[in-house]
Amino acid sequence: MTKRVIWSAAALRDYENLIDFVAERDGVEQAQRLHRKVHPAVQSLSDSPERCRVVPELKAIGVTVYRELIVRPYRVPFRIQGRDVVVLAIVDGRRDLEELLIERLVER
């Protein structure tokens, strides 16, 4: 069953900031290339999001409801909620995802 992909406000901010940063640092063409890579990958979560792994840092402490899509070098954590896939963030793969998710959950 196809699911609906929903971007949280925080994930949209992350994405816009990332695209803006790449455009400023590397130029508009690189930002467009990144968009053509990341956006379709995230939208592909509508079909079998279960294929993605549980976030390892969270799994280690017994939290298994968050999964992540890897679009190198970025990690896209999300949660499956019924018929929806809620994208929580887009972060550099070197960032501590556990800390970020805790921050985001506290914001809600």
Z-matrix of the N, CA and C atoms (Angstrom, degrees):
N
C 1 1.451
C 2 1.529 1 109.33
N 3 1.312 2 115.46 1 132.01
C 4 1.455 3 121.18 2 179.32
C 5 1.524 4 109.93 3 -72.71
N 6 1.311 5 114.89 4 135.63
C 7 1.468 6 120.91 5 179.32
C 8 1.527 7 109.72 6 -105.63
N 9 1.303 8 115.24 7 160.39
C 10 1.457 9 121.22 8 177.22
C 11 1.529 10 108.22 9 -92.80
N 12 1.322 11 116.65 10 130.19
C 13 1.463 12 121.37 11 177.96
C 14 1.525 13 108.02 12 -92.36
N 15 1.331 14 115.02 13 122.07
C 16 1.461 15 121.83 14 179.72
C 17 1.526 16 108.36 15 -117.59
N 18 1.304 17 115.95 16 127.92
C 19 1.463 18 121.54 17 177.07
C 20 1.520 19 107.93 18 -91.98
N 21 1.324 20 117.66 19 124.34
C 22 1.463 21 120.14 20 173.97
C 23 1.528 22 108.06 21 -67.78
N 24 1.322 23 115.91 22 160.87
C 25 1.469 24 120.25 23 177.45
C 26 1.527 25 110.45 24 -57.74
N 27 1.325 26 116.42 25 -39.92
C 28 1.474 27 120.69 26 -179.71
C 29 1.530 28 110.51 27 -64.83
N 30 1.330 29 117.76 28 -41.69
C 31 1.464 30 121.10 29 179.34
C 32 1.525 31 110.75 30 -65.13
N 33 1.325 32 117.10 31 -40.32
C 34 1.470 33 119.94 32 176.96
C 35 1.518 34 111.06 33 -62.37
N 36 1.335 35 116.48 34 -42.51
C 37 1.481 36 120.08 35 176.66
C 38 1.519 37 110.25 36 -60.76
N 39 1.338 38 116.67 37 -45.89
C 40 1.469 39 120.80 38 178.39
C 41 1.523 40 110.55 39 -55.87
N 42 1.324 41 115.86 40 -47.35
C 43 1.457 42 121.56 41 -176.09
C 44 1.526 43 110.93 42 -65.09
N 45 1.318 44 116.88 43 -47.02
C 46 1.460 45 120.38 44 179.14
C 47 1.521 46 110.78 45 -62.22
N 48 1.320 47 117.49 46 -43.20
C 49 1.468 48 120.96 47 178.25
C 50 1.519 49 111.39 48 -62.92
N 51 1.320 50 116.70 49 -40.30
C 52 1.468 51 121.25 50 179.50
C 53 1.527 52 110.37 51 -63.87
N 54 1.319 53 116.79 52 -48.94
C 55 1.465 54 120.35 53 -179.42
C 56 1.532 55 110.47 54 -62.32
N 57 1.329 56 117.17 55 -43.42
C 58 1.470 57 120.73 56 178.19
C 59 1.523 58 111.12 57 -61.63
N 60 1.329 59 116.81 58 -43.86
C 61 1.462 60 121.41 59 -179.85
C 62 1.531 61 110.72 60 -60.80
N 63 1.324 62 116.41 61 -47.50
C 64 1.474 63 120.23 62 -179.50
C 65 1.525 64 110.22 63 -64.34
N 66 1.331 65 117.65 64 -39.86
C 67 1.465 66 120.44 65 178.76
C 68 1.528 67 111.20 66 -61.25
N 69 1.332 68 116.25 67 -43.08
C 70 1.463 69 120.07 68 179.73
C 71 1.524 70 112.07 69 -68.98
N 72 1.338 71 115.66 70 -42.65
C 73 1.461 72 120.20 71 -175.43
C 74 1.523 73 112.65 72 -78.12
N 75 1.346 74 116.63 73 -44.30
C 76 1.467 75 120.71 74 -170.34
C 77 1.522 76 114.51 75 -117.20
N 78 1.323 77 116.69 76 -5.62
C 79 1.459 78 119.58 77 178.76
C 80 1.523 79 112.81 78 104.24
N 81 1.310 80 114.21 79 160.80
C 82 1.460 81 121.84 80 -176.16
C 83 1.530 82 111.66 81 -63.52
N 84 1.323 83 117.81 82 -38.88
C 85 1.475 84 119.87 83 -179.62
C 86 1.526 85 111.48 84 -60.67
N 87 1.322 86 116.79 85 -41.77
C 88 1.472 87 120.00 86 178.29
C 89 1.531 88 110.98 87 -65.18
N 90 1.326 89 116.20 88 -39.50
C 91 1.469 90 120.12 89 178.02
C 92 1.523 91 110.07 90 -63.96
N 93 1.317 92 117.13 91 -41.49
C 94 1.464 93 120.52 92 177.89
C 95 1.523 94 110.88 93 -65.14
N 96 1.304 95 116.67 94 -39.72
C 97 1.468 96 121.15 95 178.08
C 98 1.529 97 110.11 96 -62.68
N 99 1.334 98 116.15 97 -43.02
C 100 1.463 99 120.50 98 177.97
C 101 1.530 100 110.33 99 -62.19
N 102 1.319 101 116.83 100 -43.90
C 103 1.467 102 120.99 101 178.23
C 104 1.529 103 110.71 102 -58.79
N 105 1.333 104 116.78 103 -44.05
C 106 1.472 105 120.49 104 -179.84
C 107 1.525 106 112.20 105 -67.44
N 108 1.306 107 117.30 106 -19.31
C 109 1.463 108 121.91 107 177.57
C 110 1.531 109 111.30 108 -88.55
N 111 1.332 110 116.93 109 -49.11
C 112 1.462 111 121.53 110 -172.00
C 113 1.526 112 112.65 111 -77.87
N 114 1.316 113 117.02 112 -48.53
C 115 1.469 114 119.90 113 -172.85
C 116 1.534 115 112.45 114 -58.74
N 117 1.328 116 120.38 115 -49.66
C 118 1.472 117 119.14 116 178.65
C 119 1.526 118 112.82 117 -64.31
N 120 1.324 119 116.79 118 -33.88
C 121 1.471 120 119.50 119 178.27
C 122 1.520 121 110.21 120 -62.99
N 123 1.330 122 116.94 121 -43.97
C 124 1.464 123 120.50 122 178.93
C 125 1.525 124 109.84 123 -65.67
N 126 1.312 125 117.79 124 -44.10
C 127 1.470 126 120.61 125 179.73
C 128 1.524 127 111.65 126 -62.74
N 129 1.336 128 117.10 127 -26.07
C 130 1.470 129 120.47 128 179.43
C 131 1.526 130 111.97 129 -66.59
N 132 1.328 131 116.51 130 -12.24
C 133 1.465 132 119.75 131 177.39
C 134 1.526 133 111.55 132 -64.82
N 135 1.316 134 117.17 133 -14.26
C 136 1.463 135 119.84 134 178.82
C 137 1.527 136 111.26 135 -64.39
N 138 1.311 137 116.84 136 -24.24
C 139 1.467 138 122.21 137 176.79
C 140 1.519 139 109.62 138 -108.93
N 141 1.284 140 116.81 139 116.50
C 142 1.473 141 125.79 140 177.85
C 143 1.532 142 115.06 141 47.18
N 144 1.321 143 117.98 142 64.70
C 145 1.463 144 120.69 143 176.43
C 146 1.531 145 112.30 144 -65.06
N 147 1.314 146 116.50 145 -17.18
C 148 1.467 147 120.85 146 178.81
C 149 1.530 148 111.95 147 -63.92
N 150 1.332 149 116.65 148 -15.73
C 151 1.473 150 120.55 149 179.46
C 152 1.518 151 112.30 150 -65.25
N 153 1.327 152 116.15 151 -20.99
C 154 1.460 153 121.26 152 -177.84
C 155 1.527 154 110.43 153 -83.24
N 156 1.309 155 115.00 154 151.49
C 157 1.463 156 119.78 155 -176.82
C 158 1.524 157 112.11 156 -75.78
N 159 1.319 158 114.59 157 156.10
C 160 1.461 159 121.43 158 170.28
C 161 1.524 160 106.76 159 -69.70
N 162 1.322 161 117.45 160 141.33
C 163 1.475 162 121.32 161 -179.38
C 164 1.531 163 108.10 162 -59.11
N 165 1.342 164 117.77 163 116.24
C 166 1.467 165 121.18 164 -173.46
C 167 1.525 166 115.11 165 -57.58
N 168 1.341 167 116.96 166 -41.25
C 169 1.463 168 120.01 167 -178.64
C 170 1.522 169 111.33 168 -62.76
N 171 1.310 170 116.28 169 -34.30
C 172 1.458 171 120.40 170 -179.78
C 173 1.523 172 111.35 171 -82.37
N 174 1.318 173 115.82 172 -36.90
C 175 1.470 174 120.08 173 177.38
C 176 1.527 175 110.45 174 -58.48
N 177 1.336 176 115.82 175 -35.95
C 178 1.465 177 121.15 176 -179.38
C 179 1.524 178 112.46 177 -62.73
N 180 1.342 179 116.82 178 -23.61
C 181 1.466 180 119.40 179 178.37
C 182 1.532 181 111.57 180 -108.81
N 183 1.329 182 115.28 181 16.42
C 184 1.458 183 120.21 182 173.87
C 185 1.519 184 116.27 183 87.85
N 186 1.327 185 118.04 184 8.58
C 187 1.465 186 121.23 185 178.80
C 188 1.527 187 107.85 186 -99.04
N 189 1.328 188 115.79 187 114.12
C 190 1.467 189 119.17 188 -174.02
C 191 1.529 190 114.01 189 -119.50
N 192 1.309 191 118.05 190 11.18
C 193 1.468 192 120.07 191 -177.80
C 194 1.528 193 113.29 192 -85.70
N 195 1.329 194 117.55 193 -10.23
C 196 1.455 195 120.78 194 -179.37
C 197 1.515 196 110.14 195 -105.63
N 198 1.316 197 115.13 196 131.09
C 199 1.463 198 122.05 197 176.31
C 200 1.524 199 108.08 198 -115.72
N 201 1.329 200 114.97 199 172.44
C 202 1.458 201 117.64 200 178.08
C 203 1.512 202 110.99 201 -145.74
N 204 1.319 203 112.87 202 143.54
C 205 1.446 204 122.49 203 173.06
C 206 1.521 205 106.15 204 -100.56
N 207 1.308 206 116.91 205 133.59
C 208 1.464 207 120.88 206 177.25
C 209 1.519 208 108.54 207 -100.98
N 210 1.328 209 115.74 208 121.93
C 211 1.463 210 122.78 209 172.52
C 212 1.519 211 103.74 210 -126.96
N 213 1.303 212 115.97 211 86.28
C 214 1.462 213 122.46 212 -169.64
C 215 1.516 214 113.34 213 -46.49
N 216 1.318 215 118.06 214 132.44
C 217 1.461 216 128.36 215 3.74
C 218 1.532 217 112.94 216 -94.08
N 219 1.314 218 117.19 217 21.45
C 220 1.464 219 120.55 218 -174.43
C 221 1.526 220 112.31 219 -102.18
N 222 1.312 221 114.02 220 153.74
C 223 1.463 222 122.59 221 175.64
C 224 1.527 223 107.03 222 -117.03
N 225 1.314 224 115.17 223 136.55
C 226 1.461 225 120.81 224 -177.91
C 227 1.530 226 108.04 225 -122.07
N 228 1.324 227 117.30 226 91.62
C 229 1.464 228 119.73 227 179.03
C 230 1.530 229 110.49 228 -74.61
N 231 1.314 230 114.95 229 144.30
C 232 1.458 231 120.43 230 179.93
C 233 1.519 232 109.82 231 -151.28
N 234 1.320 233 114.45 232 169.09
C 235 1.459 234 121.09 233 177.87
C 236 1.525 235 108.23 234 -133.82
N 237 1.305 236 116.52 235 135.84
C 238 1.453 237 121.58 236 176.10
C 239 1.529 238 106.68 237 -87.80
N 240 1.331 239 115.72 238 122.95
C 241 1.461 240 121.00 239 -179.73
C 242 1.527 241 107.30 240 -128.91
N 243 1.327 242 115.50 241 95.41
C 244 1.456 243 120.00 242 -178.43
C 245 1.515 244 110.97 243 63.42
N 246 1.332 245 115.99 244 -119.24
C 247 1.466 246 121.21 245 -179.49
C 248 1.520 247 112.57 246 -91.68
N 249 1.334 248 116.68 247 6.02
C 250 1.461 249 121.31 248 -178.15
C 251 1.526 250 111.69 249 -113.03
N 252 1.310 251 114.65 250 149.87
C 253 1.460 252 122.70 251 168.85
C 254 1.523 253 105.19 252 -115.03
N 255 1.330 254 116.78 253 115.44
C 256 1.468 255 121.00 254 -176.60
C 257 1.523 256 108.61 255 -101.33
N 258 1.317 257 115.69 256 114.07
C 259 1.463 258 122.45 257 178.30
C 260 1.524 259 107.21 258 -79.34
N 261 1.334 260 115.85 259 125.19
C 262 1.462 261 121.05 260 -173.64
C 263 1.516 262 114.12 261 -97.27
N 264 1.330 263 117.12 262 -29.20
C 265 1.460 264 120.14 263 -175.06
C 266 1.524 265 109.37 264 -169.20
N 267 1.305 266 115.01 265 166.51
C 268 1.461 267 122.17 266 166.07
C 269 1.513 268 104.20 267 -133.60
N 270 1.329 269 115.61 268 117.17
C 271 1.460 270 119.55 269 -173.52
C 272 1.523 271 111.28 270 -132.59
N 273 1.306 272 114.25 271 154.73
C 274 1.454 273 120.72 272 173.52
C 275 1.520 274 107.90 273 -62.89
N 276 1.307 275 117.23 274 136.65
C 277 1.454 276 122.64 275 -177.20
C 278 1.514 277 114.73 276 -59.57
N 279 1.318 278 117.86 277 -16.30
C 280 1.462 279 120.48 278 -179.99
C 281 1.522 280 112.63 279 -88.36
N 282 1.329 281 117.78 280 -6.74
C 283 1.466 282 121.04 281 -179.26
C 284 1.525 283 110.30 282 -82.15
N 285 1.310 284 116.12 283 149.40
C 286 1.460 285 122.08 284 178.53
C 287 1.526 286 108.36 285 -74.02
N 288 1.316 287 115.92 286 105.99
C 289 1.455 288 121.21 287 -175.27
C 290 1.521 289 112.53 288 -70.91
N 291 1.300 290 117.18 289 -33.71
C 292 1.471 291 120.49 290 178.55
C 293 1.525 292 110.32 291 -58.95
N 294 1.314 293 116.52 292 -47.41
C 295 1.466 294 121.31 293 179.98
C 296 1.526 295 110.86 294 -62.45
N 297 1.328 296 116.67 295 -43.73
C 298 1.456 297 120.29 296 179.87
C 299 1.529 298 111.45 297 -61.75
N 300 1.319 299 117.67 298 -45.97
C 301 1.466 300 120.36 299 -178.71
C 302 1.524 301 111.44 300 -63.97
N 303 1.309 302 116.49 301 -39.30
C 304 1.469 303 119.51 302 177.58
C 305 1.526 304 109.65 303 -62.31
N 306 1.340 305 117.32 304 -43.71
C 307 1.466 306 121.08 305 177.27
C 308 1.525 307 110.44 306 -58.38
N 309 1.321 308 116.56 307 -44.98
C 310 1.464 309 121.15 308 -176.96
C 311 1.526 310 111.59 309 -67.69
N 312 1.319 311 116.74 310 -36.86
C 313 1.475 312 119.38 311 -179.93
C 314 1.524 313 110.61 312 -69.12
N 315 1.326 314 116.39 313 -33.96
C 316 1.465 315 120.80 314 179.29
C 317 1.531 316 110.02 315 -69.89
N 318 1.339 317 117.48 316 -32.07
C 319 1.468 318 122.15 317 -179.58
C 320 1.525 319 111.60 318 -64.46
N 321 1.327 320 118.11 319 -29.39
C 322 1.475 321 121.77 320 -173.08
C 323 1.441 322 111.01 321 -67.33
